[in-house]
Amino acid sequence: MSFDREVFHHRLAQTSPFPFGISIERAEGIYLYSPDGKRYTDMISGIAVSAIGHRHPAVVKAIKDQVDKHLHVMVYGEYIQSTPNQLAAKLTSLLPPSLNCCYFVNSGTEANEAALKLAKRVTGRTEIVSFHKSYHGSTHGSMSVSGNEKKKSAFRPLLPDVRFIRFNEPNDLVNITSKTACVIVETVQGDAGVRIPSTSYMQALRKRCTESGTLLILDEIQCGMGRTGKLFAFEHFNIVPDILTVAKAFGGGLPIGAFISSEENMKTLTHHPMLGHITTFGGNPVCCASALATLTVLENERLISKVEEKGRLIESLVKHPSIKEVRRTGLMFAFDFDSEERVNRIVQHAKENGVICYWFLSHPNSFRLAPPLTITENEIREACAVIIDAIKYS
């Protein structure tokens, strides 16, 4: 154990001076297990990744079956492979007709980077509009359109011609003009602390983009794949994006993302220049097998139909006078408190008692919950009892 910690702290690059620091040997369902046998309830799904639980049997089987056939054989877009084909057919069958062409990449930030490129290519414009408090990833382009200045100021210069407007503020939509290539927005702002727009706002945003010839990119990397009680969060608002990005839960535990648009739009990446977007590992067949199995599980086990009921149960159980505000959509929660220090004590107390909740990068006065959609009523009650104790004694 001491060797593992020494390697972790000194041979693996650290993202902060204060990593969460628990040791994990195995995972199953909603639970994580340390080498000494301690069990943790994963109430954040590895930050919205393990939406159908850890090591779902159907996902494990799909991965093993694909490994027995082949792993990587060629860069994206050159060879015809059954598993990526099946995934593309399945994914587009679940989407509106205008979102009929997929490009598989390796992560959420990659999907967003490519979506920005596609919008510039389709429109011939350069201006990008994004939102204050947004988060779209940590690579240069995605960081450029993310709204947390504290996190990006050390890495400037970033992409030029990016402007920011307020989320869910109709008056700011006038900033979307005939110069704007695209608007990129999280359908539900995740890292800002689960900020949920109104239906009227999202429809006005869609209308403004259409009128100005601007492409609307909806980032559903965190809020997609059933998290909000719909397979895709935009279904709540009766709108359709021009480009959709997905990742996290899409892969069932393996790294894969996608950007999806119309075939007409996607064809612009094939000429002037050719290979307008290219990735070596995009569409990796093992990751595609895992993603295909994940979509099948979501459909066959009817997990999404139970999301709202489970979300309401958690909301009814996690009640305390010190909670300033609760924001929720489906099984995606933010609980606000009066200070970052209080949130840290709650998260640490819960961890010590076997429940994983977490904070937000851009909204430290809240802690987040986003449990696997597979969580049962008894598991919810058990975990929430620990969380309430953490709030009481922190």
N, C-alpha and C positions, 0 to 999 in steps of 0.2 A: 504493500500500500504506500509506504513512504517513497519507494522508487517511482511508482505511478505519479505521485504528486510532484516529485522532483522533475520528472520529464514534462508533465503538464505545465508547470510554472516556468520552466526554463528552456525547454526544447520545442514547445508549441507557442507560437506568437499569441500574445494576450490582447484581448479587445478592451480591457479596462483593468484598473488596479484591484478590482473587487469582483472576480468571477464568482458565479453561484457556488461552484466548488464541491458538489456532491459527486461521488463515484458511482457509475452505473455499469452493472455487469450484464443485465438482460432486461427486456421489457416485454410485456404481454398485456393486451387489452388496454385498460386505462392506467396500468400500473408500471412503475419503474422499480428495479430491485438493485440494491447496492451489493458489493461483494460480501459484506457481513450479514446479508439477508434482510436488511431493513427495506420496507416497502414504502414507496411514495405514490400517491395518487396524482396523476398528471392532469391538473385542471387547466392547463394552457396548451395541451396537444403539441408540445415542442414549438410553440408560437404558431399555432393554427396549421400545423403540418399533418399531424396524425389524427385526422378527422374521423377515420373509421377505426381508430385504435391502433396500438402498436402490434405489428406482425399479424395482421388479419390473415387467417388461413388461406383465403382465396388469393390474396396478394402474394403470400409466400409461395404458394403453388405456382402461380403464374411466373414468378421470377425464376423458380427452379426449372420449370418447363422451358423457358427461353434460354437459360444458361446451358441447358443440354443441347440446344440447337446451334446458337452462335452468339458471340458478343459483338463488339464493334467490328464492322467489315469495311466501312468507307465513310468519308465525310458526308454530311447532310446533303441530300438532294441528288445523289448520283445512282445509287442502287435501289432497285425495287425490293422492299422487304415487307413481309406479311404483317408483322406486328405494328409498325408505324402506320401502315395502310389501314389496318383495322381500327386503330385509335383515332385516326383522322375521320374515318367514316362514322364512328360512334359519336365523337365529340360534335361534329357538325350536324348530326341528326338531332342533337339536343338543343341546338341553337336556331335563331331565326334565319330565314333563307339568305339574307344578305351577308351573314357570317358563315361563309361556306368553304373557306380555305384556311388551313392551319399551317403554321411554321413552328416546329418544335425546337426549343432551345434548352439551356441547362439550368436556368434559374429565373426568378422574378425580375431581377434588375436587368438581365439580358433581354427578357421579353419587352420591358419598357424601353430600353435603348433601341431595339429594333423597331418598335412601334413609332418612336419619334422619327427615325430615319424614313420609315414608310410614309409617314404623313408629309414630310418635306418633299419626298420624291413624287407623291401623288399630286400635291398642290402646287409645287414649284415655289412655295413660300418659305420663309425662315423663322418668323415669329412664333414663339410657343407661349401659351398662357397656362399657368398652373395656379396653385392655391397656397395661401398661407397655412402653415401647420401641416402641410402634406408630407408624405414619405413615399418615395418610389424606388429606393434602393441606394447602394453605396458606391457604385461605379460613377465615373465622372459625369456622364450624361444624365443618369437618374438622379444623382446628387444635385445637379444643376437645376432640376425641376422640383426638388424637394424644398419644403418651406422652412426648415430649421436652420437658421443662419449660424447658430452656435456650432453646429456639427460640420458646416462646410466652409467657414471663413478661412480656415488654415490651408485649404486646398485650392483657393482661387489662383489664377483665373479659371472659370468654368465656362460652360456654353454661353455664347452671347445671345442677345435677342430673346431673353426669357423675361416675362413679366408676371407678377403675382397679383391675384385678386382674392377677395374674401369668400370663403366657402359658405354656401347657403345664403348669400346676400344678392338678391336680384338686381339691385342698383348697379352692381359692379359688372354686369354682363355687357354693358356698353363698351367695355374694353376689348371685347372680341370683335374684330373687324375683318375687312377684306384683305388685310395684311397677315392675318393669323393662319398659320399652317394647321395648328391643332390646339385643342384644349386637352390636357391630361388631368384626370381627376380620379381619386378613389371613390367608388360608388358609396362606400361608407368609409370615412377617414378612420383608419385604424390606430396608428401611432399617436395621433392627436388626442386619443382618449375616447374612441368610438363616437364619432360625430356623425349624426344621421340627418341627411338633408330632407326637406319636405318634397312631396310629390310635385307640387306646383313649381318649385325651384328647378328640379331636375328636368321637368318638361319645358320650362322656359330656357334652360341651358341647351337642351336639344334643339329647340326652335331657333335660338340665336346662332348656333353652329350651322344649321342648315341654311339659314338666310344669308350668312356671310361666306358660305363655301368652305367652312372650317371643319376639319375632321375631329370627331369626338372620340377620344381614347378613354375607355373606362378600365381602370386598374382594379381588378378583382383578385389580386394575388392573395390577399388576406381574407377578404369577405366573401369570396366565391366558394364553390363546391359545397353548397348546402349550409354554410355557417349561419346565414340569416334566416333560414327557413324556406328559402328557394334555392334551386341549384345555382342560379346566378342572381346576385343582388339586384341587378337592373330590372329584373322581372317585377319587383315591387313597385316600380315607377312607370310602367307601361311605356318605356322608351327602348331604343336599340342603339348601341354605339356603332361607330364606323370601324373601330378597332377595339378588340377586347384582349386584355392580358390576364393570364392565369399562371399560377405556380403553387407553391406550398402544398396544400392538401391534394392538389391534382395528382401528385406522384405517389401517394399512398406511403410515403416514407423514403422514396428515392428522389434524387434531384432531377426535376424536369419542369420546364415552363413552356408557355406557348403564347404567340400572338396570333390572333384570328381576325380576318377581314374578308372582303369579297375577293373572288378569284381575279376580277378585273384589277383591283388595287394591287394584289400580290404580284401580278405579272410585271408591274413596273420595276420590281427588283431583279428581273431577269435580263434586262437590256439597258444599254447606255448608262452605266456599264453593266456587263454581265457580272454575275456574282455580287449583286448590289448588297446582299447580306449573305454571310457564309459562316458556318460553325462546324468545327471538326466533330464534336460529340453530340450535337443536336440530333434529336430523334434516335438516341441510343436505344437499341431494341429491348434491353432489359428494363430500362426506365419506362419505355412505352408499354411494356407488358404489365408493369406495376400500375401505371396510370389507367390502362384499359380495365384491369381488374377492379380498381377503385371505383370507376364510374359504374361498373356492373354491380358492385356491392351496394352503392348508394341507391341504385334503382331497384334491385331485387329485394333488399332488406327494408325498403321503405323508410330509411332512416330520416330523411328530410321531413316527412310528414309528422314526425314526433318532436322536431326541434323546438317549436314554439311552446309546446306543453312543458318540455323540460326546462326551457328558459324561464318560463313563468314560475316554475317550482323553485328554481335557484333564487329568483328575485324575491319570492315570498319567504325564503329561509334566511337569506343574508340581509337582515335588518338590524340596525343599531342607531341610536341617536347621534353618534359621532359621524355617521356617513352623511356627507353634504349633498351628494347627488348620485344617482345611479343612471347610467345610460346603457341601454340594451337593445340589440336587435337579434332575435333568435338566440343562439348560444354564444354571443359576443358581448362581453360586459366591460364597463369601466365603473369603478367605485371611487368616488372622490372623497378626500379627507382634507384636513386643514393644513397639512404640511408634508413635505417629502420625507421628513424624518419619521413621522408616524407611519407612513406607508411602508418604509423600509423595515420598521419594527414588526409590522403585521406580516409582511412577506417572510421575514426571517423566523418568526414564531411559528408560522404555518409550516415552513420547511422543516424545522426541528421536530414537528409533530406529524410529519409524513404527508403533507399536502403541498403541492407546488402551485403557487400563484406567482404573479410577476408584476413588474412595473412597466411603464411606457417610457420609451426613449425621449419623447417630446412632451410628455405630460406627467412629470414625476409625482404630482399630488394624487395620482390614482393608481390603484392596482387593477390588473386585468384578470379575467377568467375567460377561457375559451376551451372548455373540455371536449373530449371526443364525443361525436354525435351518438356513439354507441353506449354512453354512460346510462346506467339504470337508475331507477328511482331510489333504491336503497343506497347505491353508491353516491348519488347526489346528497342524500341526507347525511351520510357519514362524513363526506368531505366538507359540507357546509357547517356541520357542528364544529369541526376543527377551525374553520375560518372564523366563525363567530367567537370562539375562544381566543383566537389570535387578535381579533379586534378588541375584545374586552380587556385583555391583559397586555396590550402593547401601548 
